[in-house]
């Protein structure tokens, strides 16, 4: 009995995987159980930004695992300090709290900004509010899905925590209008990933930063997907020279090997924590710290942010050049690109299924957008090869659907 069959039998139905069973990965490639090779154009939502099985990261993992893997934050270890130092230097922040998943990093940020609101800003007890954007995606905990605008993520999981207000993404004026005396923070993705790779207008984040400063509101950038090189800069907020008050990081921080996340912030914000206020059994463990440190060093030494900017522009231009009437829009930043399809003619999942046949692995978002986000190590030749396969697939689908481009 195959693993896929066993998975269907014993797994809860909270996923509906695409029809491929993977067994091995190296660099930008994955292999299925039949030995067929694919180009990974998803990178596990940016978790595999450095490629599969990157030797330097595997070495850091195995060497540390042989020495010391997990203790507890009840004790110091020789790996955590260097990791936190590098994390703060790379992000320009003062202090960090290591966690495991991106959702945990966001939950940590929520706790931090609320306590700051009460202890520093002097908001009345239990009245602090956080402004979020429609279309946001920050994780799957009950608090986080409670401020999602996606009905399915909320359905059946309430009651939800209060204290969140929604504004349209990309609209700085709406943010300012929503601020009250009780507003603690604005939590925003510089580019919305799960919403369909939505890039805001130029200058949006910079305007939001100015509004937040003027109203004594914290700016928290959720860079779990966009951070660490994905958009062509170390952090997506760097594109507009914005230094937020706090940043959530995850996914790529674990080098594609294990979950590592962190909330990093300015001293004024992070100093609200006292011993016992917050913690994590596995957060900051020596194994995670060793891999996280190696990942940050690799990001810088290999200049992967710069490669993402160059290769991302090549991929974006190539996708925009595909003349296919099934496509409504092509957008993105760096190596985070979405191709939106006309749902009246074809579903994005159907496109992904056909891309699998062509040797390309991707994932649909909201059944209208196909995500193209390969590892940051991808080369120009590999981009061009992928574009050829993608173009052939799109045109074949166009012919099958009988869609004619109107001049």
C-alpha positions, 0 to 999 in steps of 0.5 A, spaced: 500 500 500 502 506 497 504 512 502 499 516 498 493 511 500 495 510 507 495 518 507 488 518 505 486 513 509 489 515 516 490 523 515 484 528 517 481 531 510 484 538 512 489 538 506 487 536 498 494 535 495 496 535 488 497 528 485 504 527 486 508 523 491 515 526 492 521 522 495 527 526 494 529 533 493 536 536 491 537 544 489 531 546 485 529 539 484 524 534 487 523 527 485 517 523 485 517 515 487 517 513 480 523 517 479 521 523 475 524 529 476 520 536 477 522 543 478 520 546 485 516 552 483 513 553 490 519 552 495 514 550 501 511 557 501 518 560 502 521 555 507 526 552 502 529 558 499 536 555 499 534 549 495 533 542 498 538 539 501 543 545 501 550 541 504 552 547 508 545 547 512 545 539 512 552 539 515 550 544 520 544 540 522 547 534 523 553 536 526 549 540 532 544 534 532 550 530 534 553 535 539 546 537 543 539 538 540 534 540 545 535 543 552 530 548 555 531 556 555 531 554 563 539 554 561 544 558 556 547 554 550 553 556 546 548 556 540 543 561 541 547 567 543 550 567 536 544 566 532 540 572 536 546 576 534 546 575 527 538 575 527 538 582 530 544 585 525 541 582 519 534 585 521 536 591 524 532 590 530 535 590 538 532 584 541 529 577 538 524 572 541 526 565 538 520 561 536 518 555 532 513 556 527 511 563 523 504 563 527 508 562 533 512 568 531 505 572 530 502 570 536 508 573 540 508 579 536 500 580 538 502 579 546 508 584 545 504 590 542 498 589 547 503 589 553 506 595 550 500 598 549 498 597 556 505 599 559 508 604 555 502 607 551 497 607 557 491 604 553 486 602 558 486 595 560 483 590 555 482 595 550 488 595 545 486 594 538 491 591 532 489 594 525 490 588 520 489 588 512 483 584 509 486 578 505 491 577 510 494 571 512 498 570 518 497 562 520 492 558 523 491 559 530 484 561 533 487 568 534 490 569 528 484 566 524 479 570 528 482 576 524 482 573 517 477 575 512 477 569 509 470 565 511 473 558 510 479 559 515 473 562 520 468 557 519 466 553 525 472 555 529 469 561 534 468 564 538 474 569 536 478 574 540 476 581 540 481 587 539 482 587 531 480 592 526 480 591 518 482 596 513 483 595 505 490 592 503 494 598 500 490 604 502 494 608 507 489 613 508 484 607 510 489 606 516 490 613 518 482 613 518 482 607 523 486 609 528 484 610 535 486 612 542 486 604 543 490 602 537 496 599 539 499 596 532 498 595 525 500 588 523 501 588 515 505 583 510 509 587 505 506 583 500 500 579 501 502 571 499 496 567 501 491 572 498 494 571 491 501 575 491 498 582 492 503 587 491 501 594 494 502 601 490 509 604 491 510 608 497 505 604 501 509 601 506 513 608 507 506 612 508 504 607 513 510 607 517 509 615 517 502 615 519 504 610 525 509 614 528 505 620 528 500 617 531 504 613 536 502 606 533 507 600 532 508 598 525 509 590 525 511 587 518 509 580 517 515 577 513 514 570 515 513 569 507 517 575 504 523 575 509 530 573 508 531 574 500 524 572 497 522 579 494 529 581 492 531 584 498 533 581 505 527 584 508 521 586 503 520 592 508 527 594 505 525 596 498 522 602 501 527 603 507 522 602 512 525 600 519 518 597 523 518 596 530 517 589 530 518 583 524 515 576 524 520 571 521 519 564 519 519 559 514 526 560 510 529 561 517 529 554 518 533 552 512 528 548 509 530 543 514 526 544 521 521 549 523 525 556 526 521 562 527 522 569 531 519 575 533 525 581 532 523 588 535 526 595 537 528 595 545 522 599 547 517 594 545 521 588 547 523 590 553 516 589 556 517 582 557 519 579 563 521 572 565 515 568 565 511 572 561 512 568 554 516 562 552 516 556 548 519 549 549 523 548 543 524 555 541 531 557 541 533 550 542 541 549 540 539 545 533 534 550 531 539 556 533 545 552 529 541 551 523 538 559 523 545 561 524 547 557 518 541 560 514 542 567 515 550 566 513 548 563 507 543 568 505 549 573 506 555 570 503 551 567 497 548 574 496 541 570 495 537 577 495 541 580 489 540 573 485 532 573 487 532 580 485 535 579 478 532 572 477 525 574 479 525 580 474 527 575 469 521 570 471 516 576 471 518 578 464 518 571 461 511 570 464 508 576 462 511 575 455 506 569 455 501 571 450 495 567 453 488 569 454 486 565 460 491 569 464 488 575 467 494 578 470 501 577 472 504 580 478 510 579 484 516 582 487 523 578 486 522 571 486 514 571 489 510 571 483 503 570 482 499 568 475 492 570 475 487 566 471 480 567 469 476 563 473 470 563 468 475 559 463 479 555 468 481 553 475 488 555 478 488 548 480 487 545 474 493 549 471 497 546 477 495 539 475 497 540 468 504 543 470 505 537 474 505 533 467 510 538 464 515 537 470 513 543 474 510 543 481 506 549 484 500 551 488 494 554 487 491 560 491 484 561 492 483 557 485 485 563 481 492 564 482 498 560 481 504 561 485 511 561 482 516 562 487 522 557 486 528 557 491 533 563 491 538 559 488 535 558 481 539 560 475 538 564 469 538 557 465 533 554 470 529 560 469 529 559 462 527 552 462 522 553 467 519 558 462 519 554 456 515 548 460 510 553 463 509 557 456 507 550 453 502 548 458 499 554 458 498 554 450 496 547 450 490 549 456 488 555 451 487 550 445 483 545 449 479 550 452 478 554 446 479 561 448 481 565 442 484 572 444 480 578 442 485 583 438 
